[in-house]
């Protein structure tokens, strides 16, 4: 059952999506903390999101054998220092294919550490360089600052390619959730500024549409999942209280874009119980209609973030395998 059908049938007795989950996700889902947001209390939503994306024990785990991490700080146009962490595996070509990764966090939380083992694992598994950017988050730093931080990191990666051992012709960008939305906006910005050529965009359940008008954006109100109230708050924080306004920039909300021609090939994946389901499908279709090679994967009975929470589930294993294979193709390493 997908998110629209959940909306049509009403919530489960406890207000959750549990009846429609893939069975392997139910136990982990029920262990998630309930967060009953007050839609009018933005500070409370922000603090709850930051608690949920805080990294604790996971940050102490070692990197994959032979993989090194190095931190760099790049000064942006406004003088802010943007941190970029490079994950470099032992087996790496002199001019390496590179993924520029943007972490998630609903535009209001998250950090490089949140994606540490995803990034380091990809670097080791595919033999690529992975560059993770630490961008400022809302509401303290609304649009365009987070996106400009990402652009600062990407532009530095491209300009420093020879020094870093990066193949300028094989720089991909990607991100999950809010990071996926920022990556999609970054692809538009890079195309239009013409300073950096991006070869591929890797968008994992991306957050794309500030208008929140689709059936799936109304359907997911579950207190354990990234739900409608949290999403409205995230967009409101990112856009300084202007979410849904008629003149929101497509760089901020890529679902608003009308000119998608010339963007790099894209991969998009999302679960059928994800609030972002409809907007992700619509964006994939718009890319295809614009002539952009696009691969879309939908996974049944999967809520937002479930493959990370339950990595050994059969659908999670397929999800991660599909992602790795698509990224390898996008970077030309397999």
Kinemage of the C-alpha trace (Angstrom):
@kinemage 1
@onewidth
@group {chain A} dominant
@subgroup {mainchain}
@vectorlist {calphas} color= white
{ca unk a 1} P 0.000 0.000 0.000
{ca unk a 2} L 1.385 3.411 -0.901
{ca unk a 3} L 1.142 6.723 0.905
{ca unk a 4} L -1.927 7.898 -1.004
{ca unk a 5} L -3.779 4.712 -0.081
{ca unk a 6} L -2.763 5.167 3.559
{ca unk a 7} L -4.384 8.606 3.448
{ca unk a 8} L -7.512 7.179 1.847
{ca unk a 9} L -7.907 4.447 4.440
{ca unk a 10} L -7.140 6.627 7.455
{ca unk a 11} L -4.439 6.062 10.042
{ca unk a 12} L -3.953 2.914 12.033
{ca unk a 13} L -5.438 2.864 15.508
{ca unk a 14} L -2.250 4.257 17.026
{ca unk a 15} L -1.840 6.897 14.318
{ca unk a 16} L 1.008 5.036 12.620
{ca unk a 17} L 1.895 3.476 9.272
{ca unk a 18} L 2.711 0.127 10.931
{ca unk a 19} L 0.001 -1.935 9.128
{ca unk a 20} L 1.525 -1.181 5.722
{ca unk a 21} L 5.208 -1.645 6.534
{ca unk a 22} L 7.310 -4.397 5.058
{ca unk a 23} L 7.383 -6.983 7.911
{ca unk a 24} L 11.166 -6.701 8.367
{ca unk a 25} L 10.839 -3.038 9.294
{ca unk a 26} L 8.082 -3.282 11.901
{ca unk a 27} L 10.214 -4.026 14.962
{ca unk a 28} L 12.737 -1.249 14.270
{ca unk a 29} L 9.926 1.153 13.445
{ca unk a 30} L 8.146 0.488 16.748
{ca unk a 31} L 11.422 1.184 18.591
{ca unk a 32} L 11.628 4.703 17.128
{ca unk a 33} L 10.674 7.492 19.547
{ca unk a 34} L 7.269 9.080 19.055
{ca unk a 35} L 7.526 12.800 18.401
{ca unk a 36} L 4.190 14.583 18.548
{ca unk a 37} L 5.106 17.956 17.104
{ca unk a 38} L 3.131 21.096 17.786
{ca unk a 39} L 2.885 22.668 14.300
{ca unk a 40} L 3.072 26.153 15.800
{ca unk a 41} L 6.227 25.490 17.821
{ca unk a 42} L 9.092 25.676 15.303
{ca unk a 43} L 11.866 25.760 17.960
{ca unk a 44} L 10.542 22.518 19.470
{ca unk a 45} L 10.487 20.806 16.080
{ca unk a 46} L 14.044 21.993 15.368
{ca unk a 47} L 15.336 20.712 18.693
{ca unk a 48} L 13.555 17.367 18.282
{ca unk a 49} L 15.035 16.953 14.813
{ca unk a 50} L 18.524 17.785 16.029
{ca unk a 51} L 18.226 15.237 18.831
{ca unk a 52} L 17.148 12.580 16.328
{ca unk a 53} L 20.059 13.281 13.998
{ca unk a 54} L 22.689 13.568 16.736
{ca unk a 55} L 25.525 11.061 16.307
{ca unk a 56} L 26.526 9.147 19.424
{ca unk a 57} L 28.091 5.680 19.467
{ca unk a 58} L 28.250 5.421 15.689
{ca unk a 59} L 30.825 8.218 15.560
{ca unk a 60} L 33.254 6.079 17.544
{ca unk a 61} L 33.300 3.180 15.082
{ca unk a 62} L 36.459 2.816 12.969
{ca unk a 63} L 36.544 3.592 9.267
{ca unk a 64} L 36.838 0.680 6.814
{ca unk a 65} L 40.373 -0.760 6.654
{ca unk a 66} L 42.671 1.283 4.447
{ca unk a 67} L 40.310 4.280 4.313
{ca unk a 68} L 41.531 7.653 5.545
{ca unk a 69} L 39.584 10.809 6.313
{ca unk a 70} L 40.993 14.325 6.000
{ca unk a 71} L 39.274 17.599 6.859
{ca unk a 72} L 39.563 20.792 4.848
{ca unk a 73} L 38.032 24.224 5.431
{ca unk a 74} L 37.077 26.349 2.435
{ca unk a 75} L 36.282 30.061 2.761
{ca unk a 76} L 33.035 31.074 1.085
{ca unk a 77} L 32.178 34.466 -0.466
{ca unk a 78} L 30.761 35.724 2.843
{ca unk a 79} L 33.880 34.678 4.788
{ca unk a 80} L 32.284 31.596 6.339
{ca unk a 81} L 34.537 28.535 6.559
{ca unk a 82} L 32.856 25.519 4.944
{ca unk a 83} L 34.165 22.158 6.169
{ca unk a 84} L 34.677 19.365 3.611
{ca unk a 85} L 35.773 15.896 4.729
{ca unk a 86} L 37.500 13.698 2.147
{ca unk a 87} L 37.288 9.904 2.418
{ca unk a 88} L 40.119 8.308 0.491
{ca unk a 89} L 40.474 4.513 0.124
{ca unk a 90} L 43.856 2.843 -0.292
{ca unk a 91} L 43.140 1.759 -3.866
{ca unk a 92} L 42.503 4.972 -5.743
{ca unk a 93} L 43.301 6.092 -9.275
{ca unk a 94} L 45.610 9.082 -9.732
{ca unk a 95} L 42.662 11.044 -11.141
{ca unk a 96} L 39.811 9.658 -9.059
{ca unk a 97} L 36.082 9.659 -9.726
{ca unk a 98} L 34.498 11.617 -6.883
{ca unk a 99} L 31.140 11.845 -5.136
{ca unk a 100} L 30.331 15.167 -3.453
{ca unk a 101} L 27.892 14.182 -0.685
{ca unk a 102} L 25.361 16.352 1.197
{ca unk a 103} L 23.934 14.962 4.438
{ca unk a 104} L 20.263 14.964 5.410
{ca unk a 105} L 18.527 16.488 8.412
{ca unk a 106} L 15.332 18.175 7.234
{ca unk a 107} L 17.212 21.443 6.478
{ca unk a 108} L 17.394 21.983 10.258
{ca unk a 109} L 19.855 19.360 11.530
{ca unk a 110} L 22.351 16.662 10.632
{ca unk a 111} L 26.124 16.750 10.188
{ca unk a 112} L 29.016 15.176 8.311
{ca unk a 113} L 29.223 12.564 11.066
{ca unk a 114} L 25.652 11.480 10.370
{ca unk a 115} L 26.797 10.093 7.004
{ca unk a 116} L 30.341 9.097 8.046
{ca unk a 117} L 30.061 5.359 7.483
{ca unk a 118} L 27.900 5.657 4.406
{ca unk a 119} L 30.524 7.894 2.785
{ca unk a 120} L 33.536 5.908 3.983
{ca unk a 121} L 31.867 2.652 2.958
{ca unk a 122} L 31.157 3.911 -0.556
{ca unk a 123} L 34.729 5.140 -0.910
{ca unk a 124} L 36.121 1.745 0.113
{ca unk a 125} L 33.582 -0.324 -1.807
{ca unk a 126} L 33.786 1.506 -5.137
{ca unk a 127} L 37.370 2.779 -4.964
{ca unk a 128} L 36.297 6.411 -5.287
{ca unk a 129} L 36.953 9.642 -3.427
{ca unk a 130} L 33.974 10.881 -1.388
{ca unk a 131} L 33.800 14.512 -0.268
{ca unk a 132} L 31.206 15.293 2.424
{ca unk a 133} L 30.248 18.922 2.989
{ca unk a 134} L 29.187 20.540 6.277
{ca unk a 135} L 26.679 23.240 5.419
{ca unk a 136} L 24.967 25.694 7.740
{ca unk a 137} L 21.394 24.770 8.657
{ca unk a 138} L 18.141 26.651 9.204
{ca unk a 139} L 16.464 28.426 10.873
{ca unk a 140} L 19.626 30.234 12.010
{ca unk a 141} L 20.942 30.096 8.437
{ca unk a 142} L 18.076 30.045 5.900
{ca unk a 143} L 18.243 29.795 2.106
{ca unk a 144} L 20.426 30.590 0.235
{ca unk a 145} L 23.219 30.048 2.807
{ca unk a 146} L 23.059 26.211 3.028
{ca unk a 147} L 23.021 25.878 -0.770
{ca unk a 148} L 25.812 28.430 -1.202
{ca unk a 149} L 27.913 26.502 1.327
{ca unk a 150} L 27.424 23.392 -0.796
{ca unk a 151} L 28.383 25.308 -3.923
{ca unk a 152} L 31.502 26.670 -2.199
{ca unk a 153} L 32.585 23.117 -1.381
{ca unk a 154} L 31.842 21.838 -4.868
{ca unk a 155} L 33.647 24.708 -6.577
{ca unk a 156} L 36.706 24.151 -4.352
{ca unk a 157} L 36.694 20.432 -5.153
{ca unk a 158} L 36.676 21.215 -8.874
{ca unk a 159} L 39.287 23.983 -8.641
{ca unk a 160} L 41.594 21.811 -6.503
{ca unk a 161} L 41.190 18.698 -8.649
{ca unk a 162} L 44.854 18.338 -9.582
{ca unk a 163} L 46.045 18.820 -6.002
{ca unk a 164} L 43.435 16.429 -4.573
{ca unk a 165} L 43.703 13.792 -7.290
{ca unk a 166} L 40.175 14.343 -8.600
{ca unk a 167} L 39.039 13.651 -12.153
{ca unk a 168} L 37.257 16.892 -13.115
{ca unk a 169} L 35.153 15.033 -15.676
{ca unk a 170} L 33.839 12.570 -13.104
{ca unk a 171} L 32.467 14.627 -10.236
{ca unk a 172} L 29.018 13.463 -9.104
{ca unk a 173} L 26.817 15.123 -6.497
{ca unk a 174} L 24.389 13.406 -4.179
{ca unk a 175} L 22.526 13.526 -0.916
{ca unk a 176} L 19.731 12.004 1.105
{ca unk a 177} L 16.474 13.636 2.216
{ca unk a 178} L 17.213 17.365 2.695
{ca unk a 179} L 20.671 16.622 1.289
{ca unk a 180} L 19.031 15.137 -1.796
{ca unk a 181} L 17.008 18.321 -2.232
{ca unk a 182} L 20.137 20.426 -1.827
{ca unk a 183} L 21.942 18.209 -4.356
{ca unk a 184} L 19.139 18.693 -6.879
{ca unk a 185} L 19.270 22.456 -6.304
{ca unk a 186} L 23.063 22.348 -6.588
{ca unk a 187} L 22.802 20.595 -9.948
{ca unk a 188} L 20.609 23.445 -11.214
{ca unk a 189} L 22.948 26.074 -9.766
{ca unk a 190} L 26.088 24.449 -11.210
{ca unk a 191} L 24.466 24.166 -14.641
{ca unk a 192} L 23.411 27.817 -14.644
{ca unk a 193} L 26.644 29.294 -13.269
{ca unk a 194} L 28.713 27.254 -15.683
{ca unk a 195} L 31.818 26.971 -13.473
{ca unk a 196} L 31.640 23.294 -12.525
{ca unk a 197} L 30.553 20.392 -14.693
{ca unk a 198} L 28.674 17.708 -12.750
{ca unk a 199} L 28.534 14.295 -14.414
{ca unk a 200} L 25.744 12.687 -12.375
{ca unk a 201} L 23.266 13.353 -9.529
{ca unk a 202} L 22.459 10.707 -6.899
{ca unk a 203} L 19.252 11.643 -5.065
{ca unk a 204} L 18.114 9.477 -2.139
{ca unk a 205} L 14.483 10.205 -1.124
{ca unk a 206} L 15.104 13.885 -1.890
{ca unk a 207} L 13.172 16.745 -0.233
{ca unk a 208} L 12.132 18.795 -3.251
{ca unk a 209} L 8.791 20.609 -2.876
{ca unk a 210} L 8.038 23.341 -0.321
{ca unk a 211} L 4.358 23.487 -1.320
{ca unk a 212} L 3.429 20.173 0.355
{ca unk a 213} L 0.342 19.692 -1.809
{ca unk a 214} L 0.741 16.076 -2.962
{ca unk a 215} L -1.297 13.168 -1.538
{ca unk a 216} L 1.774 11.585 0.063
{ca unk a 217} L 2.730 14.889 1.727
{ca unk a 218} L -0.684 14.853 3.425
{ca unk a 219} L -0.708 11.119 4.156
{ca unk a 220} L 2.349 10.704 6.364
{ca unk a 221} L 1.477 12.113 9.795
{ca unk a 222} L 3.034 9.249 11.725
{ca unk a 223} L 4.646 10.426 15.018
{ca unk a 224} L 7.635 8.081 14.520
{ca unk a 225} L 8.416 9.047 10.918
{ca unk a 226} L 9.499 12.228 9.143
{ca unk a 227} L 5.940 13.497 8.884
{ca unk a 228} L 3.906 16.369 7.543
{ca unk a 229} L 4.293 18.623 10.587
{ca unk a 230} L 8.074 18.165 10.670
{ca unk a 231} L 8.334 18.711 6.923
{ca unk a 232} L 6.303 21.923 7.014
{ca unk a 233} L 8.538 23.160 9.832
{ca unk a 234} L 11.707 22.229 7.942
{ca unk a 235} L 10.620 24.102 4.846
{ca unk a 236} L 9.401 27.079 6.873
{ca unk a 237} L 12.774 27.284 8.630
{ca unk a 238} L 14.740 26.946 5.377
{ca unk a 239} L 12.690 29.562 3.539
{ca unk a 240} L 12.387 32.033 6.404
{ca unk a 241} L 8.642 31.540 6.841
{ca unk a 242} L 7.894 31.716 3.103
{ca unk a 243} L 7.259 28.057 2.302
{ca unk a 244} L 4.560 27.800 -0.352
{ca unk a 245} L 4.947 31.419 -1.514
{ca unk a 246} L 4.515 31.897 -5.273
{ca unk a 247} L 8.044 33.189 -5.927
{ca unk a 248} L 10.172 30.527 -4.172
{ca unk a 249} L 13.343 29.882 -6.182
{ca unk a 250} L 13.776 26.531 -7.946
{ca unk a 251} L 17.299 26.460 -6.522
{ca unk a 252} L 15.656 26.276 -3.079
{ca unk a 253} L 12.837 23.916 -4.069
{ca unk a 254} L 13.807 22.036 -7.248
{ca unk a 255} L 10.237 20.809 -7.805
{ca unk a 256} L 9.537 24.415 -8.855
{ca unk a 257} L 12.008 24.235 -11.753
{ca unk a 258} L 10.545 24.470 -15.235
{ca unk a 259} L 13.781 24.263 -17.239
{ca unk a 260} L 15.517 20.971 -16.472
{ca unk a 261} L 17.263 20.513 -19.798
{ca unk a 262} L 21.012 20.064 -19.634
{ca unk a 263} L 21.106 18.628 -16.125
{ca unk a 264} L 23.316 15.595 -15.457
{ca unk a 265} L 21.839 12.078 -15.454
{ca unk a 266} L 19.949 11.300 -12.269
{ca unk a 267} L 19.169 8.417 -9.943
{ca unk a 268} L 16.220 8.778 -7.545
{ca unk a 269} L 14.978 6.237 -5.016
{ca unk a 270} L 12.190 6.403 -2.447
{ca unk a 271} L 9.941 4.119 -0.401
{ca unk a 272} L 6.192 3.908 -0.926
{ca unk a 273} L 5.509 5.024 2.677
{ca unk a 274} L 7.705 8.101 2.403
{ca unk a 275} L 6.221 11.590 2.558
{ca unk a 276} L 8.404 12.497 -0.458
{ca unk a 277} L 7.023 9.702 -2.681
{ca unk a 278} L 4.853 11.810 -4.989
{ca unk a 279} L 7.229 14.737 -5.398
{ca unk a 280} L 10.126 12.373 -6.170
{ca unk a 281} L 8.106 10.540 -8.827
{ca unk a 282} L 7.005 13.868 -10.315
{ca unk a 283} L 10.599 15.157 -10.435
{ca unk a 284} L 11.852 11.987 -12.100
{ca unk a 285} L 9.115 12.323 -14.724
{ca unk a 286} L 9.945 16.005 -15.298
{ca unk a 287} L 13.627 15.142 -15.759
{ca unk a 288} L 12.756 12.450 -18.286
{ca unk a 289} L 10.476 14.812 -20.203
{ca unk a 290} L 13.394 17.290 -20.325
{ca unk a 291} L 15.613 14.651 -21.906
{ca unk a 292} L 17.672 13.967 -18.777
{ca unk a 293} L 18.573 10.254 -18.410
{ca unk a 294} L 16.882 9.296 -15.144
{ca unk a 295} L 16.571 6.078 -13.150
{ca unk a 296} L 13.734 5.863 -10.590
{ca unk a 297} L 13.434 3.115 -7.968
{ca unk a 298} L 10.390 2.630 -5.706
{ca unk a 299} L 10.491 0.220 -2.775
{ca unk a 300} L 7.242 -1.154 -1.283
{ca unk a 301} L 6.478 -0.901 2.424
{ca unk a 302} L 9.488 1.339 3.159
{ca unk a 303} L 9.275 4.487 5.298
{ca unk a 304} L 11.690 7.427 5.293
{ca unk a 305} L 15.144 6.274 6.406
{ca unk a 306} L 14.167 2.618 6.927
{ca unk a 307} L 17.057 1.117 4.872
{ca unk a 308} L 19.494 2.881 7.212
{ca unk a 309} L 17.688 1.762 10.360
{ca unk a 310} L 17.334 -1.866 9.207
{ca unk a 311} L 20.271 -2.468 6.830
{ca unk a 312} L 19.981 -6.275 6.845
{ca unk a 313} L 16.359 -6.432 5.670
{ca unk a 314} L 15.955 -7.939 2.195
{ca unk a 315} L 14.584 -4.713 0.698
{ca unk a 316} L 17.351 -2.693 2.393
{ca unk a 317} L 20.014 -4.940 0.889
{ca unk a 318} L 18.464 -4.526 -2.548
{ca unk a 319} L 18.133 -0.760 -1.970
{ca unk a 320} L 21.823 -0.383 -1.103
{ca unk a 321} L 22.949 -2.675 -3.911
{ca unk a 322} L 20.885 -0.717 -6.435
{ca unk a 323} L 22.354 2.547 -5.123
{ca unk a 324} L 25.948 1.339 -5.347
{ca unk a 325} L 25.461 -0.061 -8.848
{ca unk a 326} L 23.828 3.146 -10.075
{ca unk a 327} L 26.581 5.312 -8.590
{ca unk a 328} L 29.250 3.080 -10.113
{ca unk a 329} L 27.617 3.477 -13.525
{ca unk a 330} L 27.221 7.229 -13.054
{ca unk a 331} L 30.929 7.587 -12.256
{ca unk a 332} L 32.073 5.088 -14.856
{ca unk a 333} L 33.861 2.797 -12.419
{ca unk a 334} L 32.104 -0.439 -13.455
